[in-house]
Amino acid sequence: MSTRPAIDAPWSSGLRTGVSLPALTVERTGRTHDLVVRQKEVDMQGRSPVQVRVHVRELARERPEQASMYPEREYKDYKWGMAIDLNACIGCASCTIACQAENNIPVVGKEEVARGRSMHWIRVDRYVAGPRTLFQPVPCMHCEHAPCEEVCPVGATMHDSEGLNVQVYNRCIGTRFCSNNCPYKVRRFNFLQYANEKVESLKALQNPEVTVRRRGVMEKCSYCLQRITRARIEAEKAGRRIRDGEMVTACQAVCPTRAIRFGDLNDPASDVAAAKASPLDYHLLEELNTRPRTSYLRRVLNPDPELE
């Protein structure tokens, strides 16, 4: 086995050899560089999108049923849902990158992000609450009473038979009414032709199971509908239902802390059903009564007074 000689780091070689090195200085260059961030406000402004509770034993589940003018739907087959554990989320944004690769989400560049035109289907919001930094992944909520569906003039956004709020790209005419009516701001509009369809070598980057969107079309999180379809086909070939854990979304697959759970809410033994039965479970902007399929588990703190 051959070994390579160790190479001293330039900042430590002088200390080892006894040779004096010139001192480093920091000078103003007069140049500036603009940094662009998607989220410009880290204060929750008293609305508590990230709910924090101290001592879980003091928490009781409170979710009174609210009346609604929307018709109730019954899902006899599958009923998909997601639960995100805010105690486990570390804000690494792996879910954002995995979703981008899975669903052919284009990179729009710094100038477009500065205009508020980022295209990510799942974002990770960051809030500062005292000495703590709180993180909250926000995909499409797939609301049971979806405000976006009521305002689309061409039925491009609609409910499917399994409760997913789907986007039909070839119907969309780009009115953006759905985005204006979405209280969670999770819909993304192709203001320009962001997807590069001219360079042949770039076409190999795309997922062939997901449509590449064109200019003037709205898009959003689909709960990885192509993966649901693939899992359903495999289950039907075996003559059975999709088992819990067989259908894994892209964001769920890469989460290093397993903060994201996804599955069939009609299966009482599923992991996501157990998460939603927890007293920690809550909905974002629950007062709007949109009844989202995506819910969160509250952040729980058990502080030690001697360490605070």
Secondary structure as UniProt FT lines:
FT   HELIX           10..17
FT   TURN            45..46
FT   STRAND          52..54
FT   HELIX           56..58
FT   STRAND          80..85
FT   TURN            86..88
FT   HELIX           94..102
FT   TURN            103..104
FT   HELIX           110..114
FT   TURN            115..116
FT   STRAND          123..129
FT   TURN            130..131
FT   STRAND          132..138
FT   TURN            144..145
FT   HELIX           147..151
FT   TURN            153..154
FT   STRAND          157..159
FT   TURN            161..162
FT   STRAND          165..167
FT   TURN            169..171
FT   HELIX           177..181
FT   TURN            183..184
FT   STRAND          188..189
FT   HELIX           200..205
FT   TURN            208..209
FT   TURN            215..216
FT   STRAND          218..219
FT   HELIX           225..237
FT   TURN            238..239
FT   TURN            244..246
FT   HELIX           250..254
FT   TURN            256..257
FT   STRAND          260..264
FT   TURN            265..266
FT   TURN            268..269
FT   HELIX           271..276
FT   TURN            279..280
FT   STRAND          281..282
FT   TURN            284..285
FT   HELIX           286..288
FT   STRAND          294..297
FT   STRAND          299..301
FT   TURN            305..307
//
